[in-house]
Amino acid sequence: MKRSAQPHPVAAAVQRRDFLRRAGALGGSLGVAGLAGLAALAPLRTARAADYKALVCVFLYGGNDGTNTIVPTDAARHGQYSGVRGAMALPRGSLLSLAGTDFGLHPSLSALAPLWAEGKLAPLFNVGPLYAPLTKAAYRSAGAGSVMVPENLFSHSDQQLLWESGTTDAQARTGWGGRAAQRLATTNPVISLGGNGRFGLSSSAVPLVLPEPGETFGAHMLDATQAWVPMRARKEAIDVLYAQSADVTLASAFQAQQRDAFAISERLGALVKRAPGEAGTSAAIDAAFAPITSGGRITTPLGRQLYQTAKLIDGRATVQGERQIFFTQQGGFDTHGDQIAASALEGGHARLLKSLGDAMACFHNAMKAIGLADSVTLFTQSDFGRTFKPNNSNGTDHAWGNHHLVLGGAVRGGKTYGAYPALALGGPDDVGEQAWEQQGRWIPTTSVDQYAATLLAWFGADASALDAVLPNLRNFGSARNLGFV
């Protein structure tokens, strides 16, 4: 097509804006959104293994049934549990004993049993969003709109947001992982293998969202090694365009975002793409994930996310930075019906927990194999717990407080943390008072703020940083660190 050697200035400006608009898809293709995005990355620094630490969040979307995940094994409380749960109760003899305690794990979590024996696994009881410590009397007397009661309890979307934001404000716009990354000036924003959730958002950056192993990360055919001359020429033209000075702040921010997007995709693309068994992968990591690998592919979605996370931790010199926060997720936990099959040992919840336990164990074993177990702590989050009392569909409904698992070499495992609720419908921990509302929706005795603060203190946050990241933490007085890590 014939082109004018000197286009009209207005026409040239329109063409340039149109090109920028079309090129804007690049940021999205890299899992980056908003003008801050990758432009918010701090100056690159070389990682020092001796000071390296990583936090890995595993969010269980839908609301995991914590009551069937960690179960009392003493005769009295197991009797209370079985009396309410009925056919959904796990037999006492089937539970994986947490030696030294009066609790056991669901048998589908058998892969975690050796990690308990090693002292690297810690359960944390009855955690949930709280503005301040809350008793049943205070909950029942709180008026509509009271700051003491988190907004929109028992709603999936709202409670996911409260957990991810570390607040009791359903309008919160940032996540506690993102705020921590911003406050601590980590080299990278939160790195997500589980989508662009609220957890990794800050006021200046969005999560860096990466695909599964074996998938391409970057702009299609616009990488630095492109051999096809037309595409190489296009890439060179894009580089020239984004290097030009702009007299509009918005355009400058956009250009910086795109430059950084290309730079990080060129830096991480090869590492991200490697699948188990391929050249350049870690034999130690592949061996750790072998129990859930078939035909060169990790068999579960969470397993693939944690395998990718393990690769990025092992490749920290390429990823860069001494502190990294990762986000992964597993869905399917909204078990209103068919939570069990022929017995509580079978069915949907058992399959979900097996997938979770297997992936967690493989990941921790990978960290041990590469000598970084003491530097990496994995923890679970979820929308909420589920009702102690089953419904009429072999399932459970939305509740509040829930039990969680923390895993890592630095974890003070081999013991439990927090207060397990009294297993009594309408009791001191149940929000319900009238017979119709006595479902076993536990009022949390530990807050998300305390949970996150304990993790972030280990990660390197001081008291002022914790107060800035977790706005409700000061309401819990001296009980800021739960001591599990």
C-alpha positions, 0 to 999 in steps of 0.5 A: 500500500502506498503511503505518504512520506510525511503524513498530516500531523493530525492523521499521524497522531490518530494513527499513533493513538490507534496503534497504542490502543491495539497494542494495549492487548499486550498488557492483558496477554501478560496477565497485567491490567491497569496503568500501574501494572508492571510499571510499578515494579521496583528496581531489579535487585539480585536475590540472596538465597540466605535471606530469601523468603516466600509466602504461598497462599492457597485459596479454597474457593467455595468455602471448605468444610473445615469441620470434616477437615480437622476433627476431634478424636477424643471420645467426648467431642467425637461423640458430639461431632457424630451426633450432629453430623450423622451420616456425614461424620468421619469414623473415629478410626478413619482419622489421620491422628495428629499425634500429641493432640486430640485431633485428626485429619480427614483420611484423604489428606494422608499425604500430609501425615509425614509432614505432621510427623516432621513438625512442619504442619500446623492447623489453625482453628476457627479463623475468620474476618473480625473487626475486633474480638467478638462474643456471641452476646456482642454479636447478638446485640450488635445493631444493623450496620455495626462495625463489629459485624463484618459486612454481608456475612455468609455471602461467597463474593463478599467473604472472599473479598474480606479474606483476600483484603484482610478487612471487614469492609466489603468495599475494600479495593486492595488485598493484604498480599498486594499491600504487603508487597507494596509496603515492603517494596518487594521487587515483584508484585504478588505473583499469581498462578490462580488468576487476577484476584483481589489478594494481590492488588495494591494501590499501585500494582496488580498481580503478575498473573502467569499461566500453567507450565507448558503455556506461552507467557508473552506477546505471540511472536513478538519475543526477542528470539523471533526469527521471522523477519516481518515480526522482528521488524514489527517488534523493533518498531514497537520498541522505538514507539514505546521509547519515544517521549510523550507530553501526556502523563497517561501516554507515558505511563502506558508506554512504561507499562508496555516496555516493562511487560515486554521485558518481564515476558522476555525474562520469564517466558522460558522459565514459565513454559517449561513442563515436567521432564523438559530440558532445563527443569529441575530434576529434584522438583520433577521427582517431588511432583512425580506422585501427581504427574502423568505423561509429562503433565501434572494431573490436578489444577492446584498441582500445576499451580504449585509446580509452577510456583516451585519452578519460580522459587527455584529460578529466583535469580531469574524472577529476582527479589529476596521476598516473593508472595504467590497466590494459587487457588483450588475451586469446587468447595461449595458443597451444598449437596453430595458432599459425601457418597456412600460414606463420609470417606467418599464423595466430592469433599474427599476428592477435593481434599485429596487433591489439596493434600497431594499438591501441598505435600509435593510442593513442600517436598520440592522445597526440601529437595532444593534446600529452601523449605525453611524459606517458604511458608504455604497457608490456606484461606477460604471464603468461610467455614460451613455449617456444623449441621448438615442440610437435607442434601448430604451437604453443608451450607455457608457459615463463618469461622473455619480451620486452616493449615500452614505448612513449611520448614519454618512452621512450628508444627506438631501442635495446633493453634487457636481455639476449637469451637464448642460442638454445640448447636446454639452454643457459645460459638454458634451465631444462632439462638432460636432453634431454626437458626442453630446451624453451627455457624462459628463466630471466629475466635481468631481474626484474618488480621492475626493470621496474616500478621503472623505470616507477615512478621515472619516475612519481614514486616515490622509493627508499623508495616503490619498496622499499615497493611492490616487496618484492624490488627490494632483492635486485637491488642497484644495478640498480634502474633499467633506463634505458629511460624 
